[in-house]
Each structure stands twice: as C-alpha cells, then as structure tokens.
Amino acid sequence: MSYTAFLILILIVAIALILIVMVQNPKGGGLSSSFGGGGASSIGGVQNTNTFLDKATWTLAIVLFALILLSNFAIPRAGTDNFQLDNKLENVNSTTTNNNLPTQTKDTVK
C-alpha cells in the first residue's frame, strides 16, 4: 500500500472518530438519550446506543493507531547508496584556522 493511501485512510478514520466522539455526551444526554429516551418500548434503547458508540470509539481509535504505525513502513525513503549528504560531504575540503596570528584591536592600531 502506498503512503498516500495510508494518509487517506487515516484522514477518513480520524474524521469518523471525531464524529463518533462528538455524538456522545458524557452525562448521557447525547444521541443516546434521543434514541432511547421514550422508555423500554423504543427500538434500540439507550443501553444499546451507548454500547455501540463505545465500541465504535474504541475500534476506530485502535484502527487509527494501527494505521499510523503501519504508515511508517510506507514512507518513501532514499536508498543508502544515494544518500545525498554523504555524496556532498565527500567533495568538501576542510579548512583550518591559523590561531598564531596576532589579533588587532582599537588599542593596538596606531
């Protein structure tokens, strides 16, 4: 799989995770209460909605974490034979400074 495909999948999972978390309300007043607030005769019920949202959140978080780790292996890298920094440094001549020269300051210049 190419790196671009991993990035697209990571974005899709991240947006889905954001939407699932936004739907939840930690005090029980989110989407769960709208679906199951009428009583026991409602379809689905509050507990089923809470369970689904909780499982969906954990599943998407684990998938996102796995995709991020796997995308590391898909990053295009240059081979060690073409490493540009080594090639450039091979042709560089080193220069040395001569510390034996006297330094001139305003006091010594006449």
LINTABEL-V742048 format. One record per run of one state. SS is the DSSP state (a for helix, b for strand, c for the rest). FROM is the first residue (numbers start at 1). TO is the last residue. If there is no record, write none. Layout:
<<SS FROM TO> <SS FROM TO>>
This chain:
<<c 1 2> <a 3 23> <c 24 30> <a 31 36> <c 37 44> <a 45 74> <c 75 79> <a 80 82> <c 83 83> <a 84 90> <c 91 110>>
